[in-house]
Amino acid sequence: MLREYASSRGITLHLCADPDLTVIDAFGVRHQDGRPDRPIARPAVFFVRADGTVAHSRQPENYRLHLKTQDVLDGFAMTLK
């Protein structure tokens, strides 16, 4: 389903589904109070070094808040230091 969705919209990034919340919990981004009917993830960006280690991350506390472009650019700059 994700493959068809991505293909129909010209998306070339890897998309994945996490119905059991395994990855969401591993990265600690479950938003406990996000929705009353089911748990969801907070939006997050992880900045990963070439060796695979996480340099840092940006994770708003509320799933309705999203990072601004400058936050992401600042994150990249910090990762390269």
Secondary structure, DSSP 8 states (H G I E B T S, - for coil): -HHHHHHHTT--S-----TT-HHHHHTT-EETTS-SSS-EE---EEEE-TTS-EEEEE--SSTT----HHHHHHHHHHHH-
